[in-house]
């Protein structure tokens, strides 16, 4: 893992800041004065109960749904106050993978990846083709996948193709909405590894909405928990285990929870699991 970048005064660099965010649909307030910072170079796991507003916050940050109050700062810029040219510049530095991929069914993988290029850049067709093929290779798809349609892809291939599109413009910050949902345990573990490798190789910052405990334990540097319309707690897995809240305790210490590895021993890389979770190839689960 690469260290989060620090500013001149020694503080971690905030790449995304959501402050005092309120989102409501009619009389239903989903988020109320929520605050959250995301630091450059980290993989942040964002969790919460179903219907608490995890995807709502992500879509609000991306200006896909309106918010009633609050400020979003991306790369130090107030997203609402910048002019149109600056907003386009900021948009080009963001990538998004939606929960079910959201690929255009009438377009090939190549054409799907080229959608952001066509929207923001003026590139010759040949160069866009080369870039699309590069992104396909980057996410671990076979070369022939580039000319397949979404209907010809497996669930795991759709996730990877959608990730390739999210990386089309070489973003600084990538939003992943439930990236391992619907994948089998092996495919989910491989996707987690891919995210970590891309972060380390490209220097990405990753905002990951997830329910997957294995993702939280294996690749996330920090976790933020949404509850009661705000961020209840944020920090390491150790912080989650120590936080005195019934839902957080049930989530991280329940029947499907995992033991935290001994980070101070040479076995720290070997993860210990309780029953009901996946485990990496070559390792056996340990039932507590």
C-alpha positions in Angstrom: 0.0 0.0 0.0 1.2 3.5 -0.8 1.1 6.0 2.1 -1.5 8.8 2.0 0.1 12.0 0.7 0.8 14.7 3.3 0.7 18.5 2.9 3.5 20.8 4.0 2.2 21.0 7.5 2.3 17.2 7.9 -1.5 16.6 7.6 -2.9 14.1 5.2 -4.2 15.6 1.9 -7.9 15.7 1.7 -9.0 14.9 -1.9 -12.7 14.8 -1.2 -14.5 16.7 1.6 -18.3 16.5 2.2 -19.4 19.0 4.9 -22.8 19.5 6.5 -24.5 17.4 3.8 -28.3 17.2 4.0 -30.4 15.2 1.4 -34.1 14.7 1.6 -36.8 13.3 -0.7 -39.9 15.2 0.3 -40.3 14.9 4.0 -37.9 11.9 4.2 -34.5 13.2 5.3 -31.9 10.6 4.3 -28.7 12.5 5.3 -28.6 15.2 7.9 -25.6 17.5 8.4 -23.2 14.7 7.4 -19.4 15.2 7.3 -16.8 13.0 5.7 -13.2 13.4 4.4 -11.4 11.1 2.0 -7.6 11.2 1.9 -5.4 10.9 -1.1 -4.1 7.5 -1.8 -6.4 5.6 0.5 -9.2 3.0 -0.1 -12.1 4.1 2.1 -14.8 1.5 2.7 -18.2 3.2 3.3 -20.7 0.9 5.0 -24.1 1.1 6.6 -27.4 -0.7 6.9 -29.6 -1.2 3.8 -31.5 2.0 3.0 -29.4 4.3 5.2 -28.2 6.4 2.2 -24.8 5.1 1.2 -25.5 5.3 -2.5 -27.5 8.5 -2.0 -24.4 10.2 -0.6 -22.2 9.0 -3.4 -24.7 10.2 -6.0 -25.1 13.5 -4.2 -21.3 14.0 -4.2 -21.4 13.4 -8.0 -24.3 15.9 -8.5 -26.6 13.1 -9.8 -29.2 14.0 -7.2 -29.7 17.4 -5.5 -28.9 18.1 -1.9 -30.7 20.6 0.3 -27.6 21.8 2.2 -23.8 21.3 2.4 -20.5 21.7 0.6 -18.6 19.3 -1.6 -14.9 20.1 -2.1 -13.0 18.0 -4.6 -9.2 18.4 -4.9 -9.5 21.6 -2.9 -12.2 23.2 -5.1 -15.8 23.9 -4.1 -17.7 21.8 -6.6 -20.7 24.1 -6.5 -18.8 27.4 -6.9 -16.4 26.7 -9.7 -17.1 27.9 -13.3 -18.2 25.4 -16.0 -14.7 24.9 -17.3 -13.3 24.1 -13.9 -16.2 21.7 -13.2 -15.5 19.8 -16.4 -11.8 19.6 -15.4 -12.9 18.2 -12.0 -15.3 15.8 -13.6 -12.5 14.4 -15.7 -10.6 13.5 -12.6 -13.4 11.3 -11.2 -14.3 7.8 -12.2 -17.4 5.9 -11.3 -18.4 2.2 -11.2 -22.1 1.8 -10.6 -23.4 -1.2 -8.7 -24.6 -3.3 -11.7 -22.0 -1.9 -14.1 -24.4 0.4 -16.0 -22.8 -0.5 -19.3 -24.7 0.6 -22.4 -26.2 -2.6 -23.8 -26.1 -1.5 -27.4 -22.3 -0.6 -27.3 -19.4 -3.0 -27.2 -16.9 -2.9 -24.3 -14.6 -0.8 -26.5 -17.4 1.7 -27.2 -18.4 1.8 -23.6 -14.9 2.6 -22.5 -14.7 5.3 -25.1 -17.9 7.1 -23.9 -16.0 9.4 -21.5 -13.3 10.0 -24.1 -15.8 11.1 -26.6 -17.6 13.4 -24.1 -14.5 15.2 -22.8 -11.7 14.7 -25.3 -11.1 15.2 -29.0 -9.0 12.2 -30.0 -8.6 10.3 -33.2 -10.5 7.0 -33.4 -7.3 5.0 -33.6 -5.9 6.5 -30.4 -9.2 5.8 -28.6 -9.1 2.2 -29.8 -5.6 1.8 -28.4 -6.6 3.4 -25.1 -9.7 1.2 -24.8 -7.5 -1.9 -25.4 -5.1 -0.7 -22.7 -7.8 -0.2 -20.2 -9.2 -3.7 -20.9 -5.8 -5.2 -20.3 -5.4 -3.1 -17.1 -8.5 -4.6 -15.5 -7.5 -8.2 -16.4 -9.9 -8.9 -19.3 -8.9 -10.9 -22.3 -8.1 -8.9 -25.4 -11.1 -10.3 -27.3 -13.5 -8.9 -24.6 -13.0 -5.4 -26.1 -15.4 -6.2 -29.0 -18.0 -8.1 -27.0 -21.4 -6.7 -26.0 -22.5 -6.6 -22.3 -24.9 -9.5 -23.0 -22.0 -11.7 -23.9 -20.1 -11.0 -20.6 -20.3 -12.8 -17.3 -21.1 -10.8 -14.1 -17.5 -10.6 -13.2 -16.5 -9.4 -16.7 -19.2 -6.7 -16.6 -17.7 -5.4 -13.4 -14.2 -5.3 -14.9 -15.5 -3.7 -18.1 -17.3 -1.0 -16.1 -14.1 -0.4 -14.1 -12.2 0.0 -17.3 -14.6 2.7 -18.3 -14.3 4.3 -14.9 -10.5 4.5 -15.5 -10.9 5.8 -19.1 -9.7 9.3 -18.3 -7.0 8.3 -15.7 -8.9 9.7 -12.7 -7.5 10.7 -9.3 -10.6 9.5 -7.4 -12.7 6.5 -8.2 -16.1 5.8 -6.8 -17.1 2.1 -6.5 -20.7 1.2 -5.6 -20.9 -2.4 -4.3 -18.1 -3.6 -6.6 -18.2 -7.2 -5.4 -22.0 -7.7 -5.1 -23.2 -10.6 -7.2 -19.7 -12.1 -7.5 -18.7 -15.5 -6.2 -16.2 -15.6 -3.4 -13.2 -16.3 -5.7 -14.3 -13.6 -8.1 -14.9 -11.1 -5.3 -11.4 -11.8 -3.8 -9.8 -11.3 -7.2 -11.6 -8.0 -7.7 -10.5 -6.8 -4.3 -6.9 -7.6 -5.3 -7.4 -5.8 -8.6 -8.5 -2.7 -6.8 -5.6 -2.7 -4.5 -3.1 -3.3 -7.3 -4.6 -0.4 -9.4 -4.5 1.9 -6.3 -0.8 1.1 -5.7 0.1 1.3 -9.4 -1.8 4.3 -10.5 -1.9 6.2 -7.2 -5.7 6.2 -7.1 -7.9 7.2 -4.2 -10.9 4.8 -3.9 -14.3 5.6 -2.3 -15.9 2.1 -2.0 -19.5 1.7 -1.0 -19.8 -1.9 0.1 -21.5 -4.5 2.3 -18.6 -7.0 1.9 -16.8 -7.6 5.2 -14.0 -9.3 3.3 -13.3 -6.2 1.2 -13.2 -4.1 4.4 -10.7 -6.3 6.0 -8.5 -7.1 3.0 -8.1 -3.9 1.1 -9.6 -0.9 2.9 -7.3 1.4 4.8 -10.1 3.1 6.6 -13.8 2.5 7.1 -16.7 5.0 7.6 -20.0 3.8 9.0 -23.3 5.6 8.0 -26.1 5.5 10.5 -28.7 7.9 12.0 -28.3 10.0 8.8 -24.7 10.8 9.5 -21.2 9.2 9.8 -21.3 7.4 13.1 -17.6 6.5 13.2 -14.6 6.4 10.8 -11.2 4.9 11.3 -9.5 1.5 11.1 -11.0 -1.9 11.6 -9.7 -1.8 15.1 -11.7 1.4 15.7 -14.8 -0.3 14.4 -14.4 -3.2 16.8 -14.0 -0.8 19.7 -16.9 1.6 18.8 -19.8 1.2 21.3 -22.8 1.1 19.0 -25.2 -1.9 18.7 -25.3 -1.9 14.8 -21.5 -1.5 14.4 -20.8 -4.2 17.0 -23.3 -6.5 15.3 -21.8 -5.8 11.9 -18.2 -6.3 12.7 -18.5 -8.9 15.5 -21.6 -10.8 14.3 -21.9 -14.4 13.0 -20.4 -13.5 9.7 -17.6 -11.3 11.1 -13.9 -11.9 10.8 -11.1 -11.9 13.3 -8.6 -9.1 12.9 -5.1 -10.3 12.0 -2.2 -9.7 14.3 -0.7 -6.7 12.5 2.5 -6.9 14.5 3.5 -10.4 13.6 5.0 -11.8 10.5 1.7 -13.6 10.0 -0.2 -10.4 9.5 -0.8 -11.0 5.8 -2.5 -14.3 6.6 -6.2 -13.6 7.3 -8.2 -15.6 9.9 -11.8 -16.2 9.2 -14.8 -17.3 11.1 -17.3 -19.5 9.3 -19.4 -18.1 6.5 -16.8 -16.0 4.8 -14.5 -16.5 1.8 -10.8 -17.2 2.2 -7.9 -16.7 -0.2 -6.7 -19.6 -2.3 -4.1 -21.7 -0.5 -5.4 -20.8 3.0 -8.0 -22.6 5.1 -10.6 -20.9 7.2 -10.4 -21.1 10.9 -13.6 -21.5 12.8 -13.5 -19.8 16.2 
